[in-house]
Amino acid sequence: MEDIFDYTVLCRNCKSEVSKQIISKDGFRLRMFKCGNCGKIVYHPRNLIEYEQFKQLKEREFAVRLRMVGNSFCISIPKEIIDFHAEMEKE
């Protein structure tokens, strides 16, 4: 599948070519376009959606159970966290 990050993109305001950058926010990689002339920053749409999902999960409180299985402890992790992790692994 083709990605917008693979193409040359022009700034909407000043019509000059934007630079592609990757920043880390809360340990999450976000791709963005930054115009050198006017300084406008536009985040990659898919990365922004994934980051918003991450923030929503991070703010929620989850009930986690700790139990004894034989001589070891077992922690149950909520399905939402597992699904989010599996989705991030696919990419």
Secondary structure, DSSP 8 states (H G I E B T S, - for coil): ---GGGS--B-TTT--BEEEEEEEETTEEEEEEEETTT--EEE-HHHHHHHHHHHHHHHS----EEEEETTEEEEE--HHHHHHHHHHHH-
